[in-house]
Amino acid sequence: MILKSAQRNELALAKKAVLRAFGKDPNVTAFGYGFRRRGGRLTDEPAVIASVARKRPPGYLSRGRMLPKTVEVGGRRYGVDVVQAGPFSLAGGALPAAAGRGVSDPISDRFRPARQGCVLVNRGTGEQATFGCLVRDTGSGNTVILTSGHGLGSLAGARPGDRIAQPEDDDDVIGTLLRYNALGKDRVNPTSAALVSVQEKDVDTLVARNLMTPIQQKHPILGIHIANGSDGSSLFARIRPTMREMGVDFWGNESSLICDAIDFNMNVDKVGSHTGYTSSVVVGMGVTPVGLSHLGDSDYLVFDDLVQVDMGFALWRDRGAVVCLGGDGQTRAPLQPFPCRMLTGAEEVTGLPFAGDEELADKFRDGFLGQSKTGRMLTRAFYVNYEELAGRYDQMELTPTEKDHLGALYDRYRQIAQGALSTPNSPGYVVTTEHIADASNALYYLTVEMRPSWLSVEELNAAWELLEIFQRTEGMNRAQLTAMLNDDAVYREVHGILAAVPSIKHLGPLGADE
C-alpha cells in the first residue's frame, strides 16, 4: 500500500488537527496516518490512525471524548481509524514482561567481536540498550556503534566517556560513550540515539547468532527502535534523520543501504537483546506519540514523524535495535496484554491479586451485565467515569484489619463468581440471605466506620438505594437476575438513582441501553 504525496501531506495536516483536539485525552497514545483496517483486513482507504490504550464501544465514552469519525482537510474528508496500541514509553518501568519470545532467547551472552543485536550496558548508569549497527563518525572518520541514547542513559545522567560493556561487567568493556543527542522537552526531537567509540577489531557487521541478514542492498535499514508500547507495538525513528542528527554515515553507501520509502503494511524485522528476532508490519506513519516520557516523568518529550509497528515486535531492552525491510511480518513475541488500571489499582490498595482477574471481570461484564439493559447502563457508566474512578486509588489507605476482612470476602465471592459464570444454569448459584447481609455490612462499615473522603455523601446515598434493589433479589438465579435487570421499571429506577449523583458524568438518556 503506497500513499500518494498529496495524500501524505493532507493526512499529516489531518493528524495534527485531531492531535490538537484530543491530544490530552488520557486514553489516547498516538496519532499517525496510513490505511484503514476493517474486520482485521487492510483496505485502500487512506485514514488518520488514532491509537488508544483501550478501545471501547462508542456508548462507553462521553461525547466529549469520542474521536471523530472523519476529519476534513482542503475540501477532502479522511476517516479516523481507531486502533488499540500503547501506551508508549521510553523506559521499561511501565511495560509488562514478555510472556514469550520471538524465535530466540534474549541475547545477553558475550560476543567477541561484538555483533548487531547484542546487549550493551553503560557501566556508569546501569542502563541497557541494543547494539544497533556500525556507522562512520563524519567528524573523525572513526567506526562507531549507533544505538539508543536513552537506552545508554541520556536521561539518567550518562556522560561522554562512560564505559560501555558487552554484556555487562567491568571485564566486558568494549568502548566508551562518545556522544548522544540531548532530548529537549521544549522542542520536537527527531530521534534518541548515541554513539559508542570502539576499536574496529572488537566489533563486527554481522548479526548476533546469525538471526538476521546483515544490512545490505536487499535488506536495507529503515530506522532505529526508540519506544515501545505495553502491548509490544513499537515506534522507530527513520534512519536518515537519525544519522543527520548524530553526524554519521555509511561510508558514502547510504543510497544502497537505506530505504526511505516506508509504507503502510510493509514487513519489517529486527534483532534486539530483549526479544531476539521478530518480524511485524508497519501500521502507522508520521506518528506523534502522546504523553511519551521516561520512567513516569511528568515532563513529556515530543517526537514526530515516527513509524509505528504492530504488536509483538519489541520490548524495552530492544531500544537501539535497527529496523530493516524484510521478514514475513508474522514472527512475533507473544506478550502480556496491557493491564486494567482498575484491577491493578485495587491490588495495590488491598494487597489482593485483583490484577489476575481480568478474564473473570470480562466474563462478568460481557456474559452477565451485557445481557440486560440495566447491566449495559452500569457498564457504560463505569467506562465513561473510568479515569475518575481509577484516580481515586491515590486517596485510599486501608488498615491491616480492613485488608484481612476484604481478603476473606475476596476468597469467598471470587469462587462464587467463577462458578456462577462458568455454569450459569446451575441451581446451586442463587442470591442468599448471607450474600445480602455481607453487602449490607460492608456498606454500613464504609459509611459509618470509614467515612471515606474519596466518596461523596451523594455517592454513599446512591449505594444505599442500590442496596435496597439488591435486597429484592434474594433466591434469584442468574436467569432471574437477568430478567429483573431487563425490567423497564428497574432500569428506570437505577437510572434515576445514578442520574441524581452529580459526580457521575454522561449517564445518557433513558433508553440509550436498549
C-alpha positions in Angstrom: 0.0 0.0 0.0 1.5 3.3 -1.1 0.2 6.8 -0.2 0.4 9.5 -2.8 2.4 12.6 -2.0 -0.7 14.8 -1.8 -2.4 12.3 0.4 0.6 12.2 2.8 0.5 16.0 3.1 -3.2 16.2 3.7 -3.1 13.3 6.2 -0.3 15.0 8.1 -2.5 18.1 8.4 -5.5 16.0 9.4 -3.4 14.2 12.0 -2.3 17.5 13.5 -5.9 18.7 13.7 -7.1 15.6 15.6 -4.0 15.8 17.8 -4.7 19.3 18.8 -8.3 18.4 19.7 -7.7 15.1 21.5 -4.0 15.0 22.5 -4.8 15.5 26.2 -7.2 12.6 26.4 -5.7 10.1 28.9 -6.7 7.1 26.8 -5.0 8.4 23.6 -1.5 7.1 23.0 -0.5 8.3 19.5 -1.7 9.8 16.2 -0.4 8.9 12.7 -1.7 8.1 9.3 -1.9 5.1 6.9 -4.8 3.0 5.6 -7.9 1.8 7.4 -8.5 -1.7 8.5 -12.0 -3.2 8.6 -12.6 -6.5 10.3 -8.8 -7.1 10.6 -8.4 -6.6 6.8 -6.5 -3.9 5.1 -8.4 -1.5 2.9 -7.2 1.0 0.3 -8.9 3.9 2.3 -6.3 6.5 3.5 -7.0 7.4 7.1 -5.7 9.1 10.2 -4.7 6.4 12.7 -5.6 7.1 16.3 -4.1 4.7 18.8 -5.7 4.3 22.2 -4.7 2.3 25.3 -8.1 0.6 25.4 -10.7 0.6 22.6 -14.2 0.7 23.9 -17.6 0.8 22.2 -18.9 4.4 21.5 -21.6 4.1 24.1 -19.0 3.6 26.8 -17.4 7.0 26.2 -18.7 10.5 26.9 -19.4 12.6 23.8 -16.5 14.9 24.5 -14.0 12.0 24.5 -15.3 10.3 21.3 -12.8 10.6 18.5 -14.3 12.0 15.3 -15.2 9.5 12.5 -13.8 11.8 9.9 -11.7 15.0 9.6 -11.7 17.4 6.6 -8.6 18.9 5.1 -8.5 21.1 2.0 -12.1 20.1 1.0 -11.3 16.4 1.3 -12.6 14.2 4.1 -10.5 11.5 5.6 -11.7 8.8 8.0 -10.2 8.3 11.5 -9.4 4.7 12.3 -9.1 3.9 16.0 -6.8 1.1 17.0 -5.7 -0.3 20.3 -1.9 0.2 20.9 0.3 1.6 23.6 0.7 3.5 25.9 4.2 4.1 24.7 7.3 4.5 26.9 11.0 5.2 26.5 11.7 3.0 29.6 10.8 -0.4 30.9 9.1 0.5 34.1 5.6 1.0 32.6 5.8 -2.2 30.5 4.7 -5.8 31.2 7.3 -8.6 30.9 7.3 -10.8 27.9 5.2 -13.9 28.2 7.3 -15.4 25.4 10.0 -14.7 22.9 10.5 -14.3 19.2 12.5 -17.2 17.6 15.3 -16.9 20.1 16.1 -16.3 23.7 17.0 -12.8 24.9 20.6 -12.0 23.7 22.5 -11.4 26.9 25.7 -13.5 26.2 29.1 -12.3 25.3 30.2 -11.7 21.7 33.7 -11.1 20.5 33.7 -9.4 18.2 30.5 -7.7 19.4 27.6 -8.0 16.9 24.5 -6.2 15.9 21.6 -7.2 18.2 23.6 -8.0 21.3 23.2 -6.2 24.7 25.2 -3.1 25.7 25.4 -1.8 29.2 26.5 1.7 30.4 28.7 0.9 33.5 28.1 4.4 34.7 24.3 4.4 34.8 23.4 0.7 34.6 21.1 1.4 31.6 20.8 -1.2 28.8 20.4 -0.9 25.1 20.9 -3.0 21.9 23.9 -2.8 19.6 22.2 -1.2 16.5 24.8 -1.1 13.7 28.2 0.2 12.8 28.5 3.7 11.2 31.2 6.2 10.5 31.6 9.4 12.6 31.9 12.0 9.8 33.9 14.3 12.1 36.7 11.9 12.9 36.2 9.2 10.3 36.2 6.5 13.0 33.9 3.5 13.2 31.4 3.8 16.0 28.3 1.9 17.2 24.9 3.5 16.7 22.4 2.7 19.4 19.7 4.3 21.6 20.5 7.5 23.5 18.1 7.0 26.4 19.0 3.3 26.3 22.5 4.2 27.4 21.3 6.7 30.0 21.0 10.1 28.2 18.0 10.8 30.6 19.8 9.2 33.6 23.0 11.1 34.0 25.1 9.5 31.3 28.3 11.4 30.3 30.7 11.1 27.3 33.5 8.8 28.4 31.2 6.4 30.3 32.5 2.8 29.8 30.2 0.6 27.7 30.2 -3.1 28.4 29.1 -6.1 26.3 27.5 -7.8 28.0 27.7 -6.1 31.4 30.7 -6.5 33.7 33.8 -4.3 34.1 35.8 -7.1 32.3 33.5 -6.8 29.4 34.1 -3.1 28.4 34.4 -2.7 24.7 34.3 1.1 24.3 33.2 4.4 25.7 30.2 6.7 25.1 31.2 9.2 22.5 28.0 11.4 22.4 24.2 11.3 22.4 21.6 13.8 21.2 20.1 15.7 24.1 16.4 15.2 24.3 14.6 18.5 24.8 11.2 19.0 26.4 10.5 22.2 24.5 11.2 21.0 21.0 10.4 18.2 18.6 13.0 15.5 18.9 13.9 13.7 15.7 15.3 10.6 17.4 17.0 9.3 20.5 20.5 8.0 19.6 24.0 7.6 21.0 27.4 6.7 19.6 29.9 4.4 21.2 33.7 4.6 20.4 35.2 1.2 19.8 38.2 -0.5 18.3 37.4 -2.0 14.9 38.8 -5.3 16.0 36.2 -5.6 18.8 33.1 -5.2 16.6 31.5 -6.8 13.5 28.9 -6.0 10.9 27.3 -9.5 11.3 24.2 -10.1 13.5 24.2 -11.9 16.8 23.6 -15.7 16.4 23.2 -15.0 12.7 19.5 -14.5 13.4 19.0 -12.0 10.6 20.7 -10.9 7.3 23.1 -8.0 7.9 22.3 -4.6 6.5 22.7 -4.7 2.7 21.0 -3.6 -0.5 18.5 -6.5 -0.4 17.9 -5.9 3.4 18.1 -2.2 3.8 17.8 -0.3 7.1 14.7 1.8 7.8 15.3 3.2 11.3 16.2 2.7 14.9 13.8 1.4 17.6 13.3 4.1 20.3 10.0 3.4 22.2 7.6 0.5 22.8 4.0 0.1 23.8 2.7 -2.0 26.6 1.2 -4.3 24.0 4.5 -4.9 22.3 3.9 -2.5 19.5 6.9 -0.3 18.6 7.9 3.2 17.4 11.1 3.7 15.4 12.8 6.9 14.2 13.7 7.0 10.5 17.4 6.3 9.9 18.3 9.2 7.7 17.1 12.0 10.2 18.9 9.9 12.9 22.2 9.8 11.1 21.9 13.5 10.2 21.3 14.4 13.9 24.2 12.3 15.0 26.7 13.3 12.3 27.3 9.8 10.9 27.1 8.0 7.6 27.6 4.6 6.0 30.9 5.4 4.4 29.1 7.0 1.5 26.9 4.0 0.7 23.7 5.4 2.1 21.8 5.1 -1.2 22.3 1.4 -1.3 21.8 0.6 2.4 18.9 2.9 3.4 15.2 2.6 2.4 13.4 5.9 2.7 10.2 4.7 1.1 8.4 3.3 4.2 4.7 2.5 3.7 1.8 1.0 5.5 1.7 -2.8 5.9 5.4 -3.1 5.0 7.1 -6.1 6.5 9.9 -5.2 8.9 12.3 -7.1 11.1 14.9 -6.6 13.8 17.2 -8.4 16.2 17.1 -7.0 19.8 18.7 -8.1 23.0 15.3 -8.4 24.7 13.1 -10.4 22.3 15.7 -11.7 19.8 14.5 -11.9 16.2 11.0 -10.6 15.4 9.1 -9.5 12.3 5.9 -7.5 12.1 4.3 -4.9 9.9 4.1 -1.1 9.7 0.7 0.2 11.0 1.3 3.9 11.1 3.5 6.6 9.6 4.1 10.3 10.6 3.4 9.2 14.2 3.3 11.6 17.1 3.2 9.7 20.4 1.1 11.3 23.2 2.5 11.5 26.7 5.8 9.9 25.9 8.1 10.0 29.0 10.9 8.3 30.8 10.2 6.3 34.0 6.9 8.1 34.6 8.5 11.6 34.3 5.7 14.2 34.2 7.6 16.2 31.7 6.7 14.7 28.4 9.1 14.5 25.4 7.8 15.4 21.9 8.7 13.3 18.9 7.2 13.4 15.4 7.3 11.6 12.1 7.9 8.2 13.8 6.9 4.9 12.3 4.6 2.6 14.3 5.0 -1.2 14.0 2.3 -3.7 15.1 2.3 -5.6 18.3 4.7 -8.3 19.3 7.7 -6.5 17.8 9.8 -5.2 20.7 10.3 -4.6 24.4 12.3 -2.1 26.3 15.8 -3.6 26.1 15.4 -3.8 22.3 15.8 0.0 22.2 18.6 0.9 19.8 18.0 -2.1 17.5 17.9 -1.3 13.8 14.7 -1.9 12.0 15.1 -3.3 8.4 12.9 -4.0 5.4 12.3 -7.8 5.5 10.8 -10.8 7.3 7.4 -12.4 7.0 5.6 -9.9 9.2 4.3 -12.7 11.4 7.3 -13.7 13.6 6.2 -12.0 16.8 6.9 -12.3 20.5 3.8 -13.2 22.5 3.3 -10.6 25.2 1.1 -10.0 28.1 -1.8 -7.5 27.4 -1.9 -4.1 29.0 -3.3 -4.5 32.5 -6.6 -2.9 33.6 -5.9 0.1 35.8 -8.9 -0.5 38.0 -7.7 -4.0 38.8 -4.1 -3.2 39.3 -5.1 -0.2 41.5 -7.3 -2.5 43.6 -4.4 -4.9 44.0 -2.0 -2.1 45.1 -4.5 -0.8 47.7 -5.7 -4.1 49.1 -2.8 -6.5 48.5 -5.2 -9.0 46.9 -4.5 -10.5 43.4 -7.1 -8.5 41.5 -4.7 -7.9 38.6 -5.1 -11.6 37.6 -8.9 -11.4 37.5 -9.2 -9.5 34.1 -10.6 -12.5 32.3 -13.2 -13.1 35.1 -14.1 -9.4 35.0 -14.6 -9.5 31.3 -16.9 -12.6 31.6 -18.9 -10.7 34.3 -19.2 -7.7 32.0 -20.0 -9.4 28.7 -21.6 -12.7 29.9 -23.8 -11.2 32.6 -24.1 -7.4 32.6 -24.1 -7.2 28.8 -27.3 -9.4 28.7 -29.6 -6.7 30.2 -30.3 -3.0 29.6 -29.6 -2.1 33.2 -26.4 -4.1 33.1 -25.3 -2.3 29.9 -26.1 1.1 31.6 -24.0 0.2 34.6 -21.1 -0.9 32.3 -21.4 2.3 30.2 -21.4 4.5 33.4 -18.3 2.6 34.6 -16.3 3.3 31.4 -17.4 6.9 31.0 -16.2 7.6 34.5 -13.2 5.3 34.3 -10.5 7.9 34.7 -12.2 9.5 37.7 -12.6 6.1 39.4 -9.0 5.0 38.8 -7.7 8.3 40.1 -9.3 7.7 43.5 -7.0 4.9 44.4 -4.4 7.5 45.3 -6.7 8.6 48.1 -7.3 5.2 49.6 -5.4 3.7 52.5 -6.6 0.5 54.4 -5.7 -0.8 57.8 -4.4 -4.4 58.2 -7.7 -5.4 59.8 -9.6 -4.0 56.8 -7.4 -5.8 54.4 -7.9 -9.1 56.2 -11.7 -8.7 56.1 -11.6 -7.8 52.4 -9.3 -10.9 51.8 -11.9 -13.2 53.3 -14.7 -11.7 51.2 -12.5 -11.8 48.1 -11.8 -15.5 48.5 -15.5 -16.4 49.1 -17.0 -14.3 46.3 -14.3 -14.9 43.7 -15.1 -18.6 44.0 -18.8 -18.0 43.7 -18.4 -15.7 40.7 -16.2 -18.3 38.9 -18.8 -21.0 39.4 -21.8 -18.8 38.5 -20.2 -17.5 35.3 -18.9 -21.0 34.3 -22.2 -22.9 35.0 -24.9 -20.3 34.6 -27.8 -22.8 34.7 -26.7 -24.5 37.9 -29.5 -24.3 40.6 -26.8 -24.1 43.2 -25.9 -20.5 42.4 -28.6 -18.2 43.8 -28.6 -14.9 45.8 -28.8 -15.9 49.5 -29.6 -14.0 52.8 -25.9 -14.3 53.6 -24.9 -12.5 50.3 -27.3 -9.6 51.1 -26.1 -9.4 54.7 -22.4 -9.3 53.5 -23.3 -6.4 51.2 -25.2 -4.6 53.9 -22.4 -5.0 56.5 -19.8 -3.8 54.0 -21.7 -0.7 53.1 -22.5 0.1 56.8 -18.8 -0.2 57.7 -17.9 2.0 54.7 -20.5 4.7 55.6 -20.3 4.7 59.5 -16.8 3.5 60.4 -14.6 4.6 57.5 -16.4 7.7 56.3 -14.0 7.8 53.3 -13.1 11.2 51.9 -12.9 9.6 48.4 -16.7 9.0 48.4 -19.2 11.9 48.4 -22.4 11.9 50.5 -24.4 11.6 47.3 -22.4 8.6 46.2 -23.0 6.8 49.5 -26.7 7.6 49.5 -26.9 6.1 46.0 -25.1 3.0 47.2 -27.8 2.5 49.9 -30.6 2.9 47.3 -28.9 0.3 45.0 -28.6 -2.0 48.0 -32.4 -1.8 48.5 -32.8 -3.1 44.9 -30.3 -5.8 45.6 -32.3 -7.0 48.6 -35.2 -7.8 46.3 -33.1 -10.4 44.5 -33.0 -13.0 47.4 -33.5 -16.5 46.0 -32.9 -15.5 42.3 -30.7 -17.4 40.0 -28.7 -16.0 37.1 -31.6 -16.1 34.6 -34.0 -14.5 37.0 -31.4 -11.7 37.8 -31.0 -11.0 34.1 -34.8 -10.8 33.6 -35.0 -8.4 36.5 -32.3 -6.2 35.1 -34.1 -6.2 31.8 -37.3 -5.0 33.5 -38.2 -1.5 32.4 -39.2 -0.3 35.9 -35.9 -1.5 37.4 -33.9 0.1 34.6 -35.7 3.5 35.2 -35.2 3.2 39.0 -31.4 2.6 38.7 -31.1 5.3 36.0 -32.8 7.8 38.4 -30.5 6.9 41.3 -27.4 7.3 39.2 -28.6 10.5 37.5 -29.1 12.2 40.9 -25.4 11.9 41.7 -23.5 15.0 40.5 -20.1 13.2 40.2 -21.4 10.6 37.7 -20.9 12.0 34.3 -22.6 11.5 31.0 -25.0 8.8 32.1 -27.0 9.2 28.9 -30.8 9.4 28.4 -33.3 6.8 29.3 -33.5 4.2 26.5 -29.8 4.5 25.5 -29.1 0.9 26.6 -31.9 -0.9 24.7 
